[in-house]
Each structure stands twice: as C-alpha cells, then as structure tokens.
C-alpha cells in the first residue's frame, strides 16, 4: 500500500474584511538619543469597528498582543496615552474617543472600558494628552520633576467638540480617575468643529478648526490667546471654509498645520504669523508628524502620498522648508500617523482606509525602506472540526460555519453539489449575536458519544453563549445546521484547587474569596474559550485572566417516538491557580538617568526619565492548548510564562513540575501538544506515579511544541518532566535554517503530522511500516515543515552572514544597521519551494511564478520600481489554476518517485502543473529535513480537515506519465489553507490626482 500524501485545499471564500485604521498612538513620547527603549513601549491602533489593537514593537517583531474589543455602531476616532505620577503609581493609561460626547479610559488587563466621562458638550472630534513635565517634549514652561507639584506633573486631556469649544479633563488620582474639569472659552459665536489639537507648552493648546482658523488657548485662564486665519479655499466653488485637519508643534515652538487645500503651513510660535506655505498635496492633508529635532515634517492624506519636508540648513534659505521626498506607500486614504524616536530608532507607523499598518523610516528614509504589517490577525480567527469537515470563522458579531466537500478519487475533479454556485464548500450556518459587543473568542466541538451535532461556544467581554448545532432533518433538500441556544445553570460553585492569590506586585486584592464562591459563567465574559478534544471540558479564560474549567454534560432523553439531547454545564467549576510571578515593573527600578541602561545603578538626577509600566498586563493569558487526550492543559501569557494543569481522578490540579518550565522572555506566537493515537481506551485522568512524578500513559502525550514571536524559535517541552525534550536539546535555535530564523513576519500557528508506527500502513513494496513526526509552522505569508525524526543540519556561518548583510536597494527599514527591523524579508532571497515528491509520499509543491508581489503603493517621484515584497498583498500574477479568487483550491502532490505533479483546482476543475523530477527510490535516499514555501497570499488559517487519525484509504489514479500502472490504495490527509488577499476586498473609490493621472497615461495603464 502506498504511503500517505498531504493535500492542500487553497480557499478564499472566508469573507473577513479588516476594518480601516482611524487612529494611531504610541505609549511614549520621543526620547533623547541616549535613552534606552522602554520595555513598556506599545502602539495602539484604532479601527473603524471600535476595536483597539495593542502592538509591541519588540526587537522589530511587531507583535499584535491583544485587542480591546469594540461593538456595534462604534468607531475609534482618536487615541491618547498618559502616564500617572510616581505618587499615583506611574502606570500608563489609554484613552479613546469615537463620534460621541464621551471619553473612554480602557483597562488593558481586562480589555474592557474602565470609565466613561461625558464632556458636557457635543460630539468630540479630537483629543490630545498634555506633555509630561520631563519627557523630551519641547515647552518653555516645562519644569523639572523635583520642583513641580504632583498636579503640575500630571497629564491632563483636552478634547475638541463640534460646537467649537475645547474641554479639559483631569487624570489625577491613578487608573480609573478621570474627571471633567472645565470648558475653555469659545472665541466666537460661530460653532466650528475642533478638528485637531496639539500642545505648544504644558499650558498652551493649539486647535485646528473647521472655519479656516487656528486658535490658541491658555488652559489656566481658559481664554483664547490668538487666532490665525487661513482664508477661504479659492480653488473651490463658492470659496468654502478651509478645514484644518492636523496641527503639530516643532521643538522651537513653531506650529505646522495641514488643511483641506492640500497645503502644509508653517507658523511662527511667538507671533502666531504665517511664515511659509507649501502645496505638498493635491487633496486634503489628514495627518502630520514631526521629528524630535524639529527639522523634519511628514504629511499624508487623501492623495495617499507620504511627503517629507525638511528645514534648509547652511544655505541662503536657512530656516525655510522644502519638499525632499515623496512616495505612495498606501493604496487608499491615509488617515493617521504616529512617530516614535529613541536611541538609534526612528520610524513612523501609518494607516488608513486600506486597513494595513505600514512602518516607514523617519530619519533614515533615504537608506531604508518600508515594512508592511498584515491586516489579518496574527492570532487565527478560524477553527474547525476536522472529522466533520467544518470550518468556523468569526469577526465582529458574526459567526459563519462552512462545510468543505470531499473530492472524488481522481486528481482531475472536485465533487460539486448539484445546483451549487460555490464549488467545494457550502455555508451551513450563520449566526449574528444580538449583543453590542464584538466577539473575543469562539470554538466548536462535536457532541461526544452521540451523533447529535455540535456545541458552539461564543464569547465576548460581557458574556458567554453556547449553541447546539443539529444536523438537518432527513428530508431536508439542503444541508444546513439547525441552531438552538444552550441554557446555563443559574449559578456555578467554584472549586479552588490551590491558593488563587493574585500575582506578586499586582494591584489586585486577594480578598475576593466570597465573590468567587459563586459565579455566573454566562455573565462572566471571556478573552479565550476552548473545548477539550474529547468535548468533555470547556476552559474559560476570563477578562481578568482567571482560568475556569467546566465539565460538559450531555444526556440523551427519550420522549417516546424520538429522542432529544440535553446539553448543560456542570454547576461545579474549577478555578485554576497560576504560579505567582513578580510583575515586570517591580523587578527593577525604572527611574533611569538620561543615557543610563535599565537596571544600571547610578546617581539620581533631577532630570530623570520614568518610563512607566503596564501593571499586570504582561501577565494576561494569550494562548490555550489541550493535549490530544484532554488530560493536560497549558496556558501562556504575554511575558512567555507557561502554566500547565493535569486531570486527576479528583479533578484538575496544577502540574507539580510546571514551575520548572523556563520562562521564554518573549510572547509565544503558537503552541500545540503532540497528538497521540492510543491503541486502547485511555483512562480519563493521569493516575500513575506520585503527585510530583506524573508520567503520561502514552509516550509523547505531554510534548508541547512552542513557537516564539522573535526569531521563530521552536522549543519542544516534556511538560510532565518540566524540561526540554530530547529533540529540542539536539536542535537548538541556531540549527534552524537561516531563512526561517530571519523571517520578518511573526508565526501564527502549528500543525502536527504524526503517524505512529503501530498504526502506520505497511508498504507494499518493502513490507516495512512507515512512521512520520512532522511539525508544520506557518505565518501569514510563509509555511515551513520540519521532520522531527531527523536532526537539523549544522548551521552555515557563511550563509547567516550573507543573509544578514546582503541587501537589495529596496531592503526594508533598519536592515542591517538599525535593530528595530533586524530580519530580512520573508520573500527576499529565500529558496524556491521546489521539493519533489519522495518515497514517503511527501507534499511536493513548486511556485514557478517569477513575478513577486509589488509594493502596496506606487511612487511617482522616485524611479525605484523594484518589487517591494515584504508582507504586501498586491502585484503577483495568479498562478495556474488560481483564476478564481474565491473558489476552493486544491494543491495535490503526487508521490511517484520519478516525477511529481501538482494541481490547483478552481471552479471545480484542475489545472495541472508539472514539477521537476524527483529523486529515484533507493535505499540511500532520505526524506528532506525541512520544506518551505513563501509565496502564499496572506493566510488566515492552516487547518487539518478530514479524518487524520482514521487512516482511511482511497484509490488515486497513477501519474499520467506512467500509463498502465495499476491503482493502489492511497492514504489521504488534507489541510485547508485559508487565504485572504487584499485585492479581493472591495474598497470605496479613491482619489486620483492630476500628476497621478498623467503618469498613468504615460505608462499606458490608465483606462
């Protein structure tokens, strides 16, 4: 019998549409060149659906740590960070506005709003945080920390309203203390919207208005100090008012504004008079950024051009500004930018209607290139039921369930349902939550022991819901799941396995025993929710990162002529205690002198930098994984800690040797237990050995594979032994392929491919059993496979050096000099994925397309048309068989020794593509130790489909080149690759300027 082959279903029917970017803000202001990068540095990205994404630029990895979920009819239109005074705890706080009269403070630890404050006015259009007393921010009345009072050190908020007024809010008192202070006096009876705000000093506010003016307020007196007029827009019919969309303040106090005429204006900061006007854009300037030195301004807006303006030096034009560079990085309107500088790092993050955050260089724009962050989530929002061929996707308040069709026993057709217009799949259920909150997590499991359908769990930050999905009736014409709600018990009794004291150094109190004795799981809300593989347990990670384990009770009730399935949760739940850990900000002092490294002892100076902290946010749980036997549970947090729990006859308990597992120090991108296929039925709990010496009943049950967010490091742990596995010790990070270690895109998931020897199919030709143990690692634009039965080759020192120093002209920002972007691009100089089929029936794929993905934007001012391939979505020609953008696609690997074939199916038909011949079968041939492909469109999921553990066989035609070869039983394994190219997403019409149209006509592409 021939060995197994892995089939890939390339699908693009999941219609996830990322919301557009509406606001950006860094947690820290620009720092002096000698100051270290704060460990608490974060980027907040506001989306049009009300979500706020928290990103960590850790060593250039740009990790999407968490999402503060929004809800129905909500949008984020402005973001601001503040830092409390030392007496209030020095915690970083995040505030937002969004088409309402309310300012919201967010709790990063729970992902929920902490407080709402009404500003006693109209709709808020803009927000800005007062500069810190000592932060490197310019300001003539900035006071040293040693002389200023706590009130003066605090950071107030100002918000601009649609009636032309500016309101002041106080943040004194620590997290949760946000109060309305006063409304500053309006300068006229005309109600003009306050579109933009900036602080000139700690007590002077600059406001860009919608009535062709810029006004200056003194926050102490509440009066208007000055008003600067821009005149009317003479180019428009009727001379419309000029909208001042953006204002910024330079280091010397001068003011920069961007308006609806596409002009960037420079104003004297003392006399408040116009100094210079530059027509930098052909449409509205929506956003501005200035560097810390005050000699460079970056603008962008509706025309999509990012323009660099520099101050002239050493010439007769000293003090004058000029455009020095311009480029289109985005494909649509740019709505927001945020800049940060510190040490040798200098970059801008921009975003807008095209949904994609792009990192562009600031100071070194002539030497570095941009980097595109994927718009799709780094944490998959798709799961599945492999045995039932179901895929479940969720976003916003909607859940969709798809059923993937099986294909016939040929490699030329897909089995299409009669009358189906969508070949290869069918939408079998769609649920829209009636709540206002967006979904945080969802999971599905088949009902154990009964053929009664599935249980779907959906969680928001406010509540948890369970649904029973039943198969259609026998006489139904179409396959559609019937949905009914599962009712929870009225209350749950919490059983605490160990002391559940809060983490050491946390602000939380440990006297909530009475509250935990009875909880309402349904109203608890969850950041993560997941079923065990056997469908008997539900783990709920609350917004506070508490771990609850509830048993699922399924009973069959006979009601005479028919039976009914009853589903509920056992009212007794387990609250699992994590290992107490010291919070990051309590490990060492964060009071650092200028230029002093963290943790370095030094003499206290009155000019000190307090970088602040994020409280217990780094200890928030980010990932959950069950073992395949459902007897081991692992959770990890944003700091890289791993907590494990095991199922005993008495219930769930913490792993006695769990504290021996090392802290990885960086967030974990993905983790999965090695699947095992037992010979006989296993007990439901681990019972052997003493409490400190638990051993798995099956070899490999406790092997946990972990993928880190930096350098794609892979570690395999023996969880019940509290140490690295033998394979991981023999294959340290330095032995992994250089191209894999230098990938710029963070990994998203892991998939095991294991065939145990006692369950493998015997080979017809050799009579020997076949065994496989592989791990598939995937990111949004790449895929790797590693054979764990073989050790990786020794690293090539020359290869690593060449990869680090070889740079195209379009190399992305920071490589090799800057460490903010230390890794080469994922599609740059990587080996082609040409691995022929081998005797093991491995996947054999090759991308023969030589056209790489182009830049996400174009450049009408720069003749550099070199392909920019780092995480971009557009440009590459669709390969054979990819003519349908939403059809289910198969990539089939032939496993014949003399030649390999691959087929991609679209619209129900296969288009064959020949591969180079593989190696001949002989005793000396060994399968490859790893395999890679870096030419996928942005991937949302890489999931097994079908019965992987059933080892059913199918008759597959022999290769067309071998006429007369008889059919052989063939074991099939299938994987669904869910792609979401951005060109498949419909965007609103965009602006085309005159220069752009002329350039398009010259190049012959304008229609």
Secondary structure as UniProt FT lines:
FT   STRAND          2..11
FT   STRAND          21..26
FT   TURN            33..34
FT   TURN            39..40
FT   STRAND          43..47
FT   TURN            48..49
FT   STRAND          52..56
FT   HELIX           58..60
FT   STRAND          63..68
FT   TURN            72..73
FT   STRAND          78..83
FT   HELIX           86..88
FT   STRAND          91..97
FT   STRAND          102..107
FT   TURN            108..111
FT   STRAND          112..118
FT   STRAND          124..129
FT   TURN            140..141
FT   TURN            145..147
FT   HELIX           150..153
FT   STRAND          157..161
FT   TURN            162..163
FT   STRAND          166..170
FT   TURN            172..173
FT   TURN            175..176
FT   STRAND          179..184
FT   STRAND          194..201
FT   TURN            202..203
FT   STRAND          204..209
FT   STRAND          213..218
FT   TURN            219..221
FT   STRAND          224..229
FT   TURN            234..235
FT   TURN            237..238
FT   STRAND          244..249
FT   TURN            251..252
FT   STRAND          255..259
FT   TURN            260..261
FT   STRAND          263..267
FT   TURN            269..271
FT   STRAND          274..279
FT   STRAND          285..290
FT   TURN            292..293
FT   STRAND          296..301
FT   TURN            302..303
FT   STRAND          305..311
FT   TURN            316..319
FT   STRAND          321..328
FT   STRAND          334..342
FT   TURN            343..344
FT   STRAND          345..352
FT   TURN            353..354
FT   STRAND          358..361
FT   TURN            363..367
FT   STRAND          371..372
FT   STRAND          382..385
FT   HELIX           386..388
FT   STRAND          390..395
FT   TURN            396..397
FT   STRAND          398..404
FT   TURN            418..419
FT   TURN            423..424
FT   STRAND          425..432
FT   STRAND          441..446
FT   TURN            448..449
FT   STRAND          454..459
FT   STRAND          464..470
FT   TURN            474..475
FT   STRAND          482..486
FT   STRAND          492..496
FT   TURN            504..505
FT   HELIX           513..517
FT   STRAND          518..519
FT   HELIX           521..523
FT   STRAND          528..531
FT   TURN            533..534
FT   STRAND          537..541
FT   TURN            543..544
FT   STRAND          547..558
FT   STRAND          563..576
FT   HELIX           584..586
FT   STRAND          591..593
FT   TURN            594..595
FT   TURN            598..599
FT   STRAND          608..610
FT   HELIX           615..619
FT   STRAND          621..626
FT   TURN            628..629
FT   STRAND          632..637
FT   TURN            638..639
FT   STRAND          642..648
FT   TURN            649..650
FT   STRAND          651..654
FT   TURN            656..657
FT   HELIX           658..660
FT   STRAND          668..673
FT   TURN            691..692
FT   TURN            699..702
FT   STRAND          703..708
FT   TURN            711..712
FT   STRAND          714..718
FT   TURN            719..722
FT   STRAND          723..724
FT   HELIX           726..730
FT   HELIX           733..735
FT   HELIX           738..741
FT   STRAND          747..755
FT   HELIX           757..759
FT   TURN            764..766
FT   STRAND          772..779
FT   STRAND          783..787
FT   TURN            788..789
FT   HELIX           797..805
FT   TURN            809..810
FT   TURN            813..817
FT   TURN            820..821
FT   TURN            826..827
FT   TURN            839..840
FT   TURN            880..881
FT   STRAND          889..891
FT   STRAND          901..906
FT   TURN            907..908
FT   STRAND          909..914
FT   TURN            923..924
FT   STRAND          930..933
FT   STRAND          939..945
FT   TURN            948..950
FT   STRAND          953..956
FT   TURN            960..961
FT   TURN            963..964
FT   STRAND          968..979
FT   HELIX           982..984
FT   HELIX           994..1003
//
